[in-house]
């Protein structure tokens, strides 16, 4: 049996913030550093500094047969993408939606903007029916302040624009986009792409966030299905023998969940869990002043089975 999440509060979050930050930097710099992009001008795939000719230009002018183009697409593009997809599915099958909780730039925005909205309105999202308890897991008392709407809107707008510019550089050479931006010479398609995507992302950051993660993200859906297929996969385990201790708490683990889930429930109701560990750290903070261990921990193998079946398998998981 493997035991997870037994450390002090903050360790999980710090590790996730570091990985999320590094991955976001990679997302922004991959095109200008020629790590990964597709060059529409040269009709070639750029990978790790190398131009991989797929034969599109030769086919356009009649020099390259269609069979060669198809083989190039299969072996130089499709198979590497398929390998990356299989790795993602295997990771999710064994450990859950780790990509979402530990790498995905969108989910890091969900968490950050949730905290800002909590400070602005007392609710992590506009769609919550009731404000959250003022008492936070770390013992502080939160007093909503509408002034926090200013950084929330500003960060949403700036990040949406940054993402839109970064996204188009995966298809159009980055130096062209940057030059056109700085000199106000964006072409009509470039301007429309950046403008529309900025607007869509801004609306997502302000109004949707976790709702997109739960109902609109195909990458998250695939990971969730793979995770559900493995009853022994890593999940959030709840020490039901100490369930009475929860009566002294204001549902801190539920309140901090960025996906608005209830971590103590069955696995089938945790389909969109991102394995972020926020619920674990909240429980650690609540129980620490009482010199008690967290009621929530990551568990796997046999200890994860009760989250699927609802039955106690008699394992000493805590």
DRENKOL-58259 format. One record per residue (C-alpha): y, z, x. Coordinates in pm, 1 decimal. Layout:
N
+----------+----------+----------+
!       c2 !       c3 !       c1 !
+----------+----------+----------+
!        Y !        Z !        X !
...
+----------+----------+----------+
This chain:
318
+----------+----------+----------+
!       c2 !       c3 !       c1 !
+----------+----------+----------+
!      0.0 !      0.0 !      0.0 !
!    349.1 !    -81.8 !    118.1 !
!    643.9 !    146.3 !     51.8 !
!    992.8 !      2.5 !     30.7 !
!   1347.6 !    119.1 !    -29.4 !
!   1306.8 !    476.5 !     92.9 !
!   1612.8 !    469.6 !    321.0 !
!   1957.2 !    612.3 !    265.7 !
!   2194.6 !    453.7 !     19.1 !
!   2397.3 !    169.7 !    165.9 !
!   2139.2 !     30.7 !    407.1 !
!   2009.2 !   -231.2 !    166.4 !
!   2356.4 !   -341.2 !     61.8 !
!   2480.4 !   -367.8 !    421.7 !
!   2187.3 !   -589.0 !    520.0 !
!   2238.9 !   -809.3 !    217.2 !
!   2612.6 !   -842.1 !    276.2 !
!   2547.9 !   -952.8 !    634.5 !
!   2291.3 !  -1215.2 !    534.0 !
!   2503.7 !  -1338.8 !    243.8 !
!   2806.7 !  -1371.2 !    469.8 !
!   2615.8 !  -1561.8 !    738.3 !
!   2461.8 !  -1795.1 !    481.1 !
!   2799.7 !  -1863.1 !    320.9 !
!   2944.0 !  -1950.8 !    662.3 !
!   2647.6 !  -2184.4 !    717.2 !
!   2715.3 !  -2346.6 !    378.2 !
!   3076.4 !  -2414.5 !    476.6 !
!   3011.1 !  -2527.5 !    834.9 !
!   2690.2 !  -2728.3 !    794.8 !
!   2874.5 !  -3058.0 !    723.7 !
!   3150.3 !  -3038.2 !    990.0 !
!   2897.8 !  -2921.5 !   1251.5 !
!   2658.8 !  -3200.4 !   1150.0 !
!   2382.9 !  -2953.4 !   1072.0 !
!   2306.9 !  -3115.1 !    736.8 !
!   2483.5 !  -3378.0 !    526.5 !
!   2446.2 !  -3730.2 !    391.1 !
!   2704.7 !  -3979.1 !    513.8 !
!   2791.9 !  -4216.6 !    229.2 !
!   3000.5 !  -4431.2 !    461.9 !
!   2715.1 !  -4489.6 !    707.5 !
!   2436.0 !  -4459.4 !    447.1 !
!   2249.2 !  -4222.7 !    677.5 !
!   2120.8 !  -3866.3 !    671.9 !
!   2271.5 !  -3636.5 !    934.3 !
!   2037.8 !  -3355.6 !   1040.7 !
!   2093.2 !  -3121.9 !   1336.2 !
!   2339.1 !  -3363.6 !   1494.4 !
!   2119.7 !  -3670.9 !   1461.8 !
!   2183.2 !  -3972.2 !   1239.4 !
!   1866.6 !  -4060.9 !   1051.3 !
!   1887.0 !  -4417.2 !    926.3 !
!   1711.2 !  -4454.2 !    591.1 !
!   1751.1 !  -4832.3 !    588.1 !
!   2000.9 !  -4857.5 !    302.3 !
!   2249.6 !  -5070.7 !    497.1 !
!   1982.0 !  -5306.0 !    622.6 !
!   1839.5 !  -5341.2 !    272.4 !
!   2186.4 !  -5414.3 !    134.0 !
!   2229.6 !  -5707.6 !    374.0 !
!   1869.0 !  -5824.8 !    350.1 !
!   1752.0 !  -5711.2 !    693.0 !
!   1529.3 !  -5423.9 !    582.8 !
!   1243.4 !  -5469.4 !    331.9 !
!   1228.5 !  -5238.1 !     31.4 !
!    890.2 !  -5102.4 !    146.4 !
!   1049.4 !  -4968.3 !    465.5 !
!   1329.0 !  -4801.7 !    268.9 !
!   1074.0 !  -4633.6 !     42.3 !
!    873.6 !  -4508.9 !    340.9 !
!   1191.4 !  -4376.7 !    501.9 !
!   1284.2 !  -4189.9 !    183.1 !
!    935.6 !  -4039.9 !    153.9 !
!    884.0 !  -3929.2 !    515.1 !
!   1240.9 !  -3861.7 !    627.7 !
!   1390.1 !  -3713.5 !    312.1 !
!   1142.9 !  -3624.0 !     37.8 !
!    874.3 !  -3451.5 !    247.6 !
!   1117.7 !  -3221.8 !    433.8 !
!   1281.2 !  -3129.1 !    102.9 !
!    939.4 !  -3069.9 !    -52.7 !
!    841.8 !  -2844.4 !    238.8 !
!   1160.1 !  -2641.0 !    193.4 !
!   1089.5 !  -2618.4 !   -180.6 !
!    733.6 !  -2498.2 !   -123.3 !
!    860.0 !  -2232.5 !    117.6 !
!   1106.9 !  -2115.1 !   -146.6 !
!    831.9 !  -2100.4 !   -411.2 !
!    593.7 !  -1910.4 !   -183.2 !
!    864.6 !  -1659.8 !    -92.7 !
!    938.6 !  -1603.9 !   -461.4 !
!    566.7 !  -1578.2 !   -548.4 !
!    524.2 !  -1298.4 !   -295.0 !
!    859.5 !  -1118.5 !   -292.5 !
!   1057.3 !  -1239.7 !   -593.6 !
!   1398.1 !  -1408.1 !   -605.2 !
!   1494.8 !  -1309.5 !   -250.5 !
!   1704.2 !  -1621.8 !   -203.8 !
!   1918.0 !  -1525.0 !   -503.2 !
!   1970.1 !  -1163.3 !   -405.6 !
!   1993.6 !  -1196.7 !    -29.9 !
!   2134.8 !  -1542.3 !     49.3 !
!   2281.6 !  -1726.0 !   -248.5 !
!   2663.1 !  -1757.7 !   -217.6 !
!   2698.5 !  -1770.8 !   -596.1 !
!   2522.2 !  -1437.8 !   -643.0 !
!   2746.7 !  -1274.6 !   -382.7 !
!   3041.2 !  -1390.8 !   -595.4 !
!   2871.5 !  -1246.3 !   -904.9 !
!   2850.6 !   -905.9 !   -739.5 !
!   3199.8 !   -906.4 !   -594.0 !
!   3372.4 !  -1026.6 !   -910.5 !
!   3166.3 !   -786.3 !  -1122.7 !
!   3314.2 !   -499.0 !   -922.6 !
!   3666.5 !   -633.1 !   -960.6 !
!   3624.0 !   -680.4 !  -1334.2 !
!   3477.5 !   -331.3 !  -1360.2 !
!   3795.0 !   -198.7 !  -1200.5 !
!   4012.9 !   -412.3 !  -1426.3 !
!   3841.4 !   -353.4 !  -1762.3 !
!   3578.5 !    -81.9 !  -1718.0 !
!   3312.4 !   -348.8 !  -1781.6 !
!   3138.9 !   -574.7 !  -1526.1 !
!   3177.2 !   -873.6 !  -1758.0 !
!   3387.0 !   -975.6 !  -2053.9 !
!   3077.2 !   -997.5 !  -2269.7 !
!   2972.3 !   -632.5 !  -2237.5 !
!   3002.9 !   -452.9 !  -2571.7 !
!   3095.5 !   -112.5 !  -2430.9 !
!   3271.1 !      5.6 !  -2112.9 !
!   3050.3 !    161.9 !  -1850.0 !
!   3056.1 !    538.6 !  -1781.9 !
!   3348.6 !    641.3 !  -1565.8 !
!   3121.8 !    847.3 !  -1337.8 !
!   2979.7 !    620.7 !  -1066.2 !
!   2647.0 !    675.3 !   -881.5 !
!   2829.7 !    799.1 !   -569.7 !
!   3008.4 !   1068.3 !   -771.8 !
!   3348.0 !    898.7 !   -790.8 !
!   3526.9 !    849.0 !  -1122.0 !
!   3641.0 !    497.9 !  -1205.1 !
!   3968.4 !    451.9 !  -1390.8 !
!   4022.1 !     90.3 !  -1507.5 !
!   4343.8 !    -70.2 !  -1393.5 !
!   4449.5 !   -410.7 !  -1533.7 !
!   4626.0 !   -492.8 !  -1206.2 !
!   4283.2 !   -579.9 !  -1064.9 !
!   4297.0 !   -896.4 !  -1276.1 !
!   4532.9 !  -1039.4 !  -1012.2 !
!   4287.3 !  -1033.2 !   -717.3 !
!   4004.5 !  -1134.0 !   -952.5 !
!   4184.4 !  -1450.3 !  -1065.0 !
!   4315.3 !  -1525.4 !   -714.6 !
!   3975.7 !  -1488.1 !   -544.3 !
!   3805.7 !  -1690.8 !   -818.1 !
!   4053.4 !  -1976.9 !   -779.1 !
!   4052.3 !  -1983.6 !   -397.4 !
!   3675.0 !  -1961.4 !   -372.9 !
!   3625.8 !  -2229.3 !   -639.2 !
!   3853.0 !  -2468.7 !   -447.0 !
!   3684.0 !  -2385.5 !   -115.0 !
!   3341.2 !  -2451.1 !   -263.2 !
!   3451.8 !  -2780.0 !   -417.4 !
!   3588.1 !  -2904.5 !    -84.1 !
!   3275.7 !  -2787.9 !    101.2 !
!   3049.2 !  -2957.9 !   -152.7 !
!   3209.7 !  -3300.5 !   -122.0 !
!   3179.0 !  -3286.1 !    258.4 !
!   2801.2 !  -3297.4 !    215.0 !
!   2844.7 !  -3660.8 !    105.2 !
!   3177.1 !  -3780.5 !    246.9 !
!   3250.4 !  -3726.0 !    619.5 !
!   3427.7 !  -3389.3 !    656.2 !
!   3699.0 !  -3526.2 !    885.9 !
!   3793.9 !  -3779.1 !    617.2 !
!   3819.8 !  -3512.2 !    345.3 !
!   4013.0 !  -3268.7 !    564.8 !
!   4255.6 !  -3538.1 !    681.8 !
!   4313.5 !  -3662.9 !    327.0 !
!   4370.5 !  -3309.5 !    201.7 !
!   4620.7 !  -3221.8 !    472.0 !
!   4814.1 !  -3546.8 !    423.9 !
!   4788.4 !  -3565.0 !     44.2 !
!   4591.7 !  -3889.2 !     60.1 !
!   4281.2 !  -3807.8 !   -141.4 !
!   4135.7 !  -4109.0 !   -315.9 !
!   4107.4 !  -4096.7 !   -692.8 !
!   3730.4 !  -4020.7 !   -689.9 !
!   3779.8 !  -3751.7 !   -424.1 !
!   4066.0 !  -3591.6 !   -617.0 !
!   3874.3 !  -3596.5 !   -944.9 !
!   3558.9 !  -3452.0 !   -787.2 !
!   3742.7 !  -3164.0 !   -619.6 !
!   3960.4 !  -3093.7 !   -925.1 !
!   3679.6 !  -3095.3 !  -1181.8 !
!   3439.8 !  -2892.1 !   -967.5 !
!   3714.4 !  -2639.4 !   -888.8 !
!   3783.9 !  -2596.0 !  -1259.9 !
!   3414.3 !  -2561.8 !  -1348.1 !
!   3352.8 !  -2306.1 !  -1072.8 !
!   3665.8 !  -2110.3 !  -1164.3 !
!   3552.9 !  -2084.3 !  -1528.2 !
!   3207.4 !  -1983.8 !  -1410.0 !
!   3343.5 !  -1708.2 !  -1183.9 !
!   3569.8 !  -1564.8 !  -1452.5 !
!   3356.0 !  -1602.0 !  -1764.2 !
!   2991.2 !  -1674.0 !  -1677.9 !
!   2867.7 !  -1546.4 !  -1339.3 !
!   2535.4 !  -1369.5 !  -1408.3 !
!   2489.4 !  -1570.8 !  -1729.5 !
!   2467.1 !  -1887.0 !  -1518.4 !
!   2218.8 !  -1714.0 !  -1285.0 !
!   2004.6 !  -1609.3 !  -1581.3 !
!   2016.3 !  -1918.7 !  -1800.1 !
!   2161.6 !  -2211.7 !  -1605.5 !
!   2025.5 !  -2203.4 !  -1248.4 !
!   1716.3 !  -2420.3 !  -1195.3 !
!   1654.6 !  -2269.2 !   -849.7 !
!   1647.3 !  -1922.4 !  -1004.5 !
!   1419.4 !  -2039.8 !  -1286.6 !
!   1163.7 !  -2182.7 !  -1042.8 !
!   1163.6 !  -1860.7 !   -840.9 !
!   1127.5 !  -1650.1 !  -1154.7 !
!    825.4 !  -1850.0 !  -1272.7 !
!    658.6 !  -1820.7 !   -931.4 !
!    722.3 !  -1445.4 !   -924.4 !
!    582.0 !  -1393.7 !  -1273.4 !
!    264.1 !  -1578.9 !  -1174.1 !
!    177.5 !  -1307.1 !   -919.4 !
!    120.0 !   -960.3 !  -1072.2 !
!     91.3 !   -812.8 !   -720.3 !
!    427.4 !   -947.3 !   -603.5 !
!    695.2 !   -709.4 !   -480.6 !
!    893.3 !   -553.4 !   -762.7 !
!   1098.2 !   -247.2 !   -852.9 !
!    859.2 !     42.5 !   -911.4 !
!    953.4 !    336.8 !  -1134.2 !
!    810.4 !    685.2 !  -1082.5 !
!    715.1 !    761.3 !  -1441.5 !
!    585.6 !   1105.5 !  -1346.2 !
!    947.5 !   1206.9 !  -1291.9 !
!   1092.0 !   1027.7 !  -1593.7 !
!   1249.1 !   1352.7 !  -1716.0 !
!   1487.3 !   1342.2 !  -1420.5 !
!   1648.3 !   1037.2 !  -1579.2 !
!   1780.8 !   1258.8 !  -1857.1 !
!   2028.7 !   1404.5 !  -1607.5 !
!   2164.6 !   1058.1 !  -1527.2 !
!   2392.8 !    818.0 !  -1717.7 !
!   2160.7 !    518.0 !  -1662.2 !
!   2318.7 !    444.4 !  -1325.9 !
!   2043.5 !    197.9 !  -1231.7 !
!   2105.8 !     -8.2 !  -1545.6 !
!   2482.0 !      2.1 !  -1501.5 !
!   2486.3 !   -130.6 !  -1144.6 !
!   2245.1 !   -420.7 !  -1200.8 !
!   2443.2 !   -744.7 !  -1141.7 !
!   2206.7 !   -932.8 !  -1373.3 !
!   2248.1 !   -672.4 !  -1650.0 !
!   1876.6 !   -581.7 !  -1653.9 !
!   1699.0 !   -250.1 !  -1705.7 !
!   1498.3 !   -185.8 !  -1385.0 !
!   1267.9 !     76.8 !  -1539.3 !
!   1121.1 !   -164.3 !  -1792.1 !
!    820.5 !   -398.6 !  -1769.6 !
!    817.5 !   -692.1 !  -1531.0 !
!    822.4 !   -955.3 !  -1807.6 !
!   1165.1 !   -822.0 !  -1906.7 !
!   1281.4 !   -845.4 !  -1544.4 !
!   1232.6 !  -1222.5 !  -1514.7 !
!   1572.8 !  -1278.0 !  -1355.3 !
!   1560.8 !   -981.8 !  -1113.2 !
!   1705.2 !  -1087.9 !   -777.7 !
!   1554.5 !   -802.9 !   -571.5 !
!   1905.8 !   -699.6 !   -468.7 !
!   1810.7 !   -331.4 !   -461.5 !
!   2133.9 !   -212.0 !   -624.1 !
!   1935.8 !     -4.2 !   -873.5 !
!   1740.9 !    161.7 !   -592.1 !
!   2054.3 !    258.8 !   -405.8 !
!   2218.6 !    387.0 !   -723.2 !
!   1919.7 !    613.3 !   -787.2 !
!   1925.0 !    731.7 !   -425.2 !
!   2291.8 !    829.2 !   -464.2 !
!   2230.6 !   1012.2 !   -791.4 !
!   1927.4 !   1204.0 !   -666.1 !
!   2051.8 !   1287.4 !   -314.7 !
!   2278.0 !   1580.6 !   -417.1 !
!   1975.5 !   1735.3 !   -589.0 !
!   1759.8 !   1693.4 !   -276.2 !
!   1526.5 !   1460.3 !   -464.1 !
!   1390.7 !   1118.6 !   -373.3 !
!   1478.0 !    807.9 !   -569.7 !
!   1274.3 !    735.0 !   -881.6 !
!   1296.2 !    365.4 !   -797.5 !
!   1142.2 !    191.3 !   -497.9 !
!   1011.3 !   -149.2 !   -406.5 !
!    635.5 !   -162.2 !   -449.1 !
!    377.7 !   -438.4 !   -419.8 !
!      5.1 !   -511.6 !   -453.3 !
!   -174.3 !   -265.4 !   -682.0 !
!    135.1 !    -52.2 !   -721.9 !
!    321.8 !   -348.2 !   -868.1 !
!     58.0 !   -409.7 !  -1135.7 !
!    190.5 !   -144.4 !  -1375.6 !
!    513.9 !   -342.3 !  -1407.2 !
!    307.1 !   -629.6 !  -1545.5 !
!     54.5 !   -446.2 !  -1763.2 !
!    239.1 !   -123.8 !  -1843.8 !
!    -70.7 !     76.6 !  -1746.4 !
!    -91.4 !    344.1 !  -1477.9 !
!   -340.4 !    235.9 !  -1212.3 !
!   -369.3 !    579.3 !  -1054.9 !
!   -218.6 !    475.5 !   -724.4 !
!     -0.7 !    706.6 !   -521.2 !
!    290.9 !    466.6 !   -514.0 !
!    556.8 !    733.4 !   -472.8 !
+----------+----------+----------+
